[in-house]
Amino acid sequence: MSSKDTEPPAATLLSREIISVNRQTGEGVLRYVALPEFMNRHGTVQGGFLAAMLDSATALTLITCIEADETAVTRSLRVEFLRPAKLGVVHARACIVSRTGTAAEVAGELRDDNGVTLATAVAMLRILKSKPSD
């Protein structure tokens, strides 16, 4: 099993579920679950968890679309919080906007069950060769 096939602890914490990733179009659809532990003092999901979901969705989409011996790391993530997020299911979409040999720009968005956009992001990622597993 390659490192791309294992779920990192952060993905498990966010209850990440990969719905689909289209390697030809560079588009990913994922689902997360905002748990009660993610709440802030206002009774909504703390923004850092939404940013983590966007980071996860954008990076996972890119990682799925690159070669098996490559990985990607986030260089920057610009997030805009548009609406408060409630506990429960959060839907994510990500799309590769551009890519060179060693870098990519990926856009992402989070929506609630009613289709309301909660947050958007643009991630700049670096593409690296994966280290062989021991």
Accessible surface in RSA format (square Angstrom, percent):
REM  Atomic radii and reference values for relative SASA: ProtOr
REM  Chains: A
REM  Algorithm: Lee & Richards
REM  Probe-radius: 1.40
REM  Slices: 20
REM RES _ NUM      All-atoms   Total-Side   Main-Chain    Non-polar    All polar
REM                ABS   REL    ABS   REL    ABS   REL    ABS   REL    ABS   REL
RES MET A   1   185.30  96.0 103.11  68.2  82.18 195.7 100.66  85.6  84.64 112.1
RES SER A   2    53.02  44.8  43.88  58.6   9.14  21.1  44.59  94.9   8.43  11.8
RES SER A   3    79.55  67.2  60.40  80.6  19.16  44.1  45.51  96.9  34.04  47.7
RES LYS A   4    61.98  30.2  31.65  19.4  30.33  72.2  35.42  31.9  26.56  28.3
RES ASP A   5    93.40  65.4  64.42  64.1  28.98  68.5  17.75  41.8  75.65  75.4
RES THR A   6    72.30  51.4  61.76  62.6  10.54  25.1  49.44  66.4  22.86  34.6
RES GLU A   7    90.89  52.2  66.19  50.1  24.70  58.8  48.46  93.7  42.43  34.6
RES PRO A   8    62.57  45.6  56.36  51.4   6.22  22.6  62.53  51.6   0.05   0.3
RES PRO A   9   115.46  84.1 106.40  97.0   9.06  32.9 112.17  92.6   3.29  20.4
RES ALA A  10    64.81  59.6  58.56  90.4   6.25  14.2  62.58  88.1   2.23   5.9
RES ALA A  11     3.29   3.0   0.99   1.5   2.30   5.2   1.77   2.5   1.52   4.0
RES THR A  12    92.82  66.0  77.54  78.6  15.29  36.4  71.57  96.1  21.26  32.1
RES LEU A  13    98.85  55.1  90.59  64.8   8.26  20.8  98.03  68.8   0.82   2.2
RES LEU A  14     5.82   3.2   5.82   4.2   0.00   0.0   5.82   4.1   0.00   0.0
RES SER A  15    43.38  36.7  27.58  36.8  15.81  36.4  21.67  46.1  21.71  30.4
RES ARG A  16    37.67  15.8  16.40   8.4  21.27  50.6   0.08   0.1  37.59  22.8
RES GLU A  17    84.25  48.4  80.18  60.7   4.07   9.7  34.01  65.8  50.24  41.0
RES ILE A  18    79.68  45.3  55.34  41.2  24.34  58.7  55.34  39.9  24.34  66.0
RES ILE A  19    78.63  44.7  50.60  37.7  28.04  67.6  53.03  38.2  25.61  69.5
RES SER A  20    57.31  48.4  50.19  67.0   7.12  16.4  41.76  88.9  15.55  21.8
RES VAL A  21    33.56  22.1   4.13   3.7  29.44  70.9   4.43   3.8  29.14  79.0
RES ASN A  22    64.77  44.7  58.56  56.6   6.21  15.0  20.31  48.9  44.46  43.0
RES ARG A  23   125.13  52.5 104.89  53.5  20.24  48.2  42.08  57.5  83.05  50.3
RES GLN A  24   164.14  91.8 125.73  91.9  38.41  91.5  65.33 139.1  98.81  74.9
RES THR A  25    73.56  52.3  51.18  51.9  22.38  53.3  59.18  79.5  14.38  21.7
RES GLY A  26     5.57   6.9   0.00   N/A   5.57   6.9   5.02  13.8   0.56   1.3
RES GLU A  27    84.76  48.7  82.57  62.5   2.19   5.2  15.07  29.1  69.70  56.9
RES GLY A  28     1.00   1.2   0.00   N/A   1.00   1.2   0.00   0.0   1.00   2.2
RES VAL A  29    33.16  21.8  33.16  30.0   0.00   0.0  33.16  28.8   0.00   0.0
RES LEU A  30     0.58   0.3   0.00   0.0   0.58   1.5   0.00   0.0   0.58   1.6
RES ARG A  31    74.56  31.3  74.47  38.0   0.08   0.2  11.28  15.4  63.28  38.3
RES TYR A  32     0.07   0.0   0.00   0.0   0.07   0.2   0.07   0.1   0.00   0.0
RES VAL A  33    49.35  32.5  49.35  44.7   0.00   0.0  49.35  42.9   0.00   0.0
RES ALA A  34     2.32   2.1   0.00   0.0   2.32   5.3   0.00   0.0   2.32   6.2
RES LEU A  35    55.13  30.7  54.96  39.3   0.17   0.4  55.13  38.7   0.00   0.0
RES PRO A  36    88.19  64.3  78.55  71.6   9.64  35.1  78.56  64.9   9.63  59.9
RES GLU A  37   135.19  77.6 105.75  80.0  29.44  70.1  68.83 133.1  66.36  54.2
RES PHE A  38     2.29   1.1   2.00   1.2   0.29   0.7   2.25   1.4   0.04   0.1
RES MET A  39    83.39  43.2  59.20  39.2  24.19  57.6  45.99  39.1  37.40  49.6
RES ASN A  40    45.11  31.1  28.62  27.7  16.49  39.7  21.30  51.3  23.81  23.0
RES ARG A  41   223.79  94.0 176.48  90.0  47.31 112.6  67.22  91.9 156.57  94.9
RES HIS A  42   143.12  78.2 111.26  77.3  31.87  81.5  76.60  78.9  66.52  77.4
RES GLY A  43    35.27  43.5   0.00   N/A  35.27  43.5  16.41  45.0  18.86  42.2
RES THR A  44    28.79  20.5  28.79  29.2   0.00   0.0  20.94  28.1   7.85  11.9
RES VAL A  45     6.21   4.1   0.00   0.0   6.21  15.0   0.00   0.0   6.21  16.8
RES GLN A  46    81.20  45.4  81.15  59.3   0.05   0.1  27.58  58.7  53.63  40.7
RES GLY A  47    21.80  26.9   0.00   N/A  21.80  26.9  14.00  38.4   7.80  17.5
RES GLY A  48    40.07  49.4   0.00   N/A  40.07  49.4  30.38  83.4   9.69  21.7
RES PHE A  49    54.22  27.1  53.45  33.1   0.77   2.0  53.83  32.6   0.39   1.1
RES LEU A  50     5.54   3.1   5.54   4.0   0.00   0.0   5.54   3.9   0.00   0.0
RES ALA A  51    22.72  20.9  22.47  34.7   0.25   0.6  22.69  31.9   0.03   0.1
RES ALA A  52    40.18  36.9  30.69  47.4   9.49  21.6  37.51  52.8   2.68   7.1
RES MET A  53     0.00   0.0   0.00   0.0   0.00   0.0   0.00   0.0   0.00   0.0
RES LEU A  54     0.11   0.1   0.11   0.1   0.00   0.0   0.11   0.1   0.00   0.0
RES ASP A  55    48.80  34.2  48.71  48.5   0.09   0.2   4.78  11.3  44.02  43.9
RES SER A  56    18.16  15.3   9.03  12.0   9.13  21.0  17.55  37.4   0.61   0.9
RES ALA A  57     0.13   0.1   0.13   0.2   0.00   0.0   0.13   0.2   0.00   0.0
RES THR A  58     0.00   0.0   0.00   0.0   0.00   0.0   0.00   0.0   0.00   0.0
RES ALA A  59    16.33  15.0  16.33  25.2   0.00   0.0  16.33  23.0   0.00   0.0
RES LEU A  60    19.99  11.1  18.15  13.0   1.83   4.6  19.18  13.5   0.80   2.2
RES THR A  61     0.00   0.0   0.00   0.0   0.00   0.0   0.00   0.0   0.00   0.0
RES LEU A  62     0.15   0.1   0.15   0.1   0.00   0.0   0.15   0.1   0.00   0.0
RES ILE A  63    33.87  19.3  33.82  25.2   0.05   0.1  33.82  24.4   0.05   0.1
RES THR A  64    46.90  33.4  37.77  38.3   9.13  21.8  36.21  48.6  10.69  16.2
RES CYS A  65    18.73  14.2   5.17   5.8  13.55  31.9   5.17  13.1  13.55  14.6
RES ILE A  66     1.35   0.8   0.28   0.2   1.07   2.6   0.60   0.4   0.76   2.0
RES GLU A  67   102.33  58.7 101.37  76.7   0.96   2.3  30.90  59.8  71.43  58.3
RES ALA A  68    88.83  81.7  69.29 106.9  19.54  44.4  72.05 101.5  16.78  44.4
RES ASP A  69    74.43  52.1  68.29  68.0   6.14  14.5  41.94  98.7  32.49  32.4
RES GLU A  70    17.70  10.2  17.70  13.4   0.00   0.0   0.44   0.8  17.26  14.1
RES THR A  71    42.45  30.2  42.45  43.0   0.00   0.0  24.92  33.5  17.53  26.5
RES ALA A  72     8.42   7.7   0.00   0.0   8.42  19.2   0.00   0.0   8.42  22.3
RES VAL A  73    70.55  46.4  66.14  59.9   4.41  10.6  70.55  61.3   0.00   0.0
RES THR A  74    50.06  35.6  20.21  20.5  29.86  71.2  16.83  22.6  33.24  50.2
RES ARG A  75   130.08  54.6  92.77  47.3  37.31  88.8  25.35  34.6 104.73  63.5
RES SER A  76    57.78  48.8  50.22  67.0   7.57  17.4  46.59  99.2  11.19  15.7
RES LEU A  77    54.41  30.3  22.67  16.2  31.74  79.8  23.31  16.4  31.10  83.7
RES ARG A  78   154.78  65.0 147.84  75.4   6.94  16.5  71.17  97.3  83.61  50.7
RES VAL A  79    33.91  22.3   9.45   8.6  24.46  58.9   9.45   8.2  24.46  66.4
RES GLU A  80   100.56  57.7  96.35  72.9   4.20  10.0  29.21  56.5  71.35  58.3
RES PHE A  81   111.56  55.8  81.25  50.3  30.31  78.9  81.47  49.4  30.09  86.1
RES LEU A  82    76.50  42.6  56.45  40.4  20.05  50.4  60.16  42.3  16.34  44.0
RES ARG A  83   141.13  59.3 133.87  68.2   7.26  17.3  32.84  44.9 108.30  65.6
RES PRO A  84    97.98  71.4  77.11  70.3  20.87  75.9  87.73  72.4  10.26  63.7
RES ALA A  85     0.53   0.5   0.00   0.0   0.53   1.2   0.06   0.1   0.47   1.2
RES LYS A  86   160.95  78.5 151.98  93.2   8.98  21.4  95.55  86.0  65.40  69.7
RES LEU A  87    72.14  40.2  47.44  33.9  24.70  62.1  47.62  33.4  24.52  66.0
RES GLY A  88    26.20  32.3   0.00   N/A  26.20  32.3  25.65  70.4   0.55   1.2
RES VAL A  89    53.95  35.5  42.14  38.2  11.81  28.5  42.14  36.6  11.81  32.0
RES VAL A  90     1.46   1.0   1.46   1.3   0.00   0.0   1.46   1.3   0.00   0.0
RES HIS A  91    58.49  32.0  57.12  39.7   1.37   3.5  41.12  42.4  17.38  20.2
RES ALA A  92     0.41   0.4   0.06   0.1   0.35   0.8   0.22   0.3   0.18   0.5
RES ARG A  93   134.06  56.3 132.69  67.6   1.37   3.3  37.65  51.5  96.41  58.4
RES ALA A  94     4.02   3.7   0.00   0.0   4.02   9.2   2.07   2.9   1.95   5.2
RES CYS A  95    48.29  36.5  48.18  53.7   0.10   0.2  22.22  56.3  26.06  28.1
RES ILE A  96    33.85  19.3  20.24  15.1  13.61  32.8  20.24  14.6  13.61  36.9
RES VAL A  97    86.09  56.7  54.76  49.6  31.34  75.5  59.43  51.6  26.66  72.3
RES SER A  98    59.54  50.3  51.27  68.4   8.27  19.0  44.55  94.9  14.99  21.0
RES ARG A  99   106.82  44.9  71.45  36.4  35.38  84.2  30.38  41.5  76.44  46.3
RES THR A 100    91.86  65.3  80.45  81.6  11.41  27.2  86.58 116.3   5.28   8.0
RES GLY A 101    56.91  70.2   0.00   N/A  56.91  70.2  37.75 103.6  19.16  42.9
RES THR A 102    93.38  66.4  91.27  92.5   2.11   5.0  62.95  84.6  30.43  46.0
RES ALA A 103    24.61  22.6  24.01  37.1   0.60   1.4  24.20  34.1   0.42   1.1
RES ALA A 104     2.70   2.5   0.00   0.0   2.70   6.1   2.65   3.7   0.05   0.1
RES GLU A 105    48.96  28.1  48.45  36.7   0.51   1.2   1.44   2.8  47.52  38.8
RES VAL A 106     0.00   0.0   0.00   0.0   0.00   0.0   0.00   0.0   0.00   0.0
RES ALA A 107    33.95  31.2  32.62  50.3   1.34   3.0  32.77  46.1   1.18   3.1
RES GLY A 108     6.52   8.0   0.00   N/A   6.52   8.0   2.90   8.0   3.62   8.1
RES GLU A 109    39.40  22.6  39.24  29.7   0.16   0.4  11.55  22.3  27.85  22.7
RES LEU A 110     0.00   0.0   0.00   0.0   0.00   0.0   0.00   0.0   0.00   0.0
RES ARG A 111    85.57  35.9  85.57  43.6   0.00   0.0  22.98  31.4  62.59  37.9
RES ASP A 112    38.23  26.8  35.50  35.3   2.73   6.5  16.82  39.6  21.41  21.3
RES ASP A 113   105.56  73.9  73.75  73.4  31.81  75.2  30.71  72.3  74.85  74.7
RES ASN A 114   132.58  91.4  98.26  95.0  34.33  82.7  24.10  58.0 108.49 104.9
RES GLY A 115    35.74  44.1   0.00   N/A  35.74  44.1  25.77  70.7   9.98  22.3
RES VAL A 116    63.13  41.5  57.47  52.0   5.66  13.6  63.13  54.9   0.00   0.0
RES THR A 117    31.65  22.5  24.76  25.1   6.90  16.4  15.88  21.3  15.78  23.9
RES LEU A 118     4.26   2.4   4.26   3.0   0.00   0.0   4.26   3.0   0.00   0.0
RES ALA A 119     0.00   0.0   0.00   0.0   0.00   0.0   0.00   0.0   0.00   0.0
RES THR A 120    42.30  30.1  42.18  42.8   0.11   0.3  31.19  41.9  11.10  16.8
RES ALA A 121     4.73   4.3   0.00   0.0   4.73  10.7   2.57   3.6   2.16   5.7
RES VAL A 122    34.82  22.9  33.07  29.9   1.75   4.2  33.07  28.7   1.75   4.8
RES ALA A 123     0.00   0.0   0.00   0.0   0.00   0.0   0.00   0.0   0.00   0.0
RES MET A 124    60.61  31.4  60.61  40.1   0.00   0.0  54.28  46.2   6.33   8.4
RES LEU A 125     0.01   0.0   0.00   0.0   0.01   0.0   0.00   0.0   0.01   0.0
RES ARG A 126   117.14  49.2 117.14  59.7   0.00   0.0  10.88  14.9 106.26  64.4
RES ILE A 127     7.39   4.2   1.93   1.4   5.46  13.2   1.93   1.4   5.46  14.8
RES LEU A 128    73.01  40.7  68.31  48.9   4.70  11.8  73.01  51.3   0.00   0.0
RES LYS A 129   139.60  68.1 120.20  73.8  19.40  46.2  95.52  86.0  44.08  47.0
RES SER A 130    34.27  29.0  17.04  22.7  17.23  39.7  16.93  36.0  17.35  24.3
RES LYS A 131   187.25  91.4 166.33 102.1  20.92  49.8 110.98  99.9  76.28  81.2
RES PRO A 132   124.59  90.8 100.26  91.4  24.33  88.5 112.56  92.9  12.04  74.8
RES SER A 133    88.11  74.5  52.48  70.0  35.63  82.1  43.70  93.1  44.41  62.2
RES ASP A 134   191.44 134.1 117.25 116.7  74.19 175.4  72.57 170.8 118.86 118.5
END  Absolute sums over single chains surface
CHAIN  1 A     7750.8       6125.1       1625.7       4367.1       3383.7
END  Absolute sums over all chains
TOTAL          7750.8       6125.1       1625.7       4367.1       3383.7
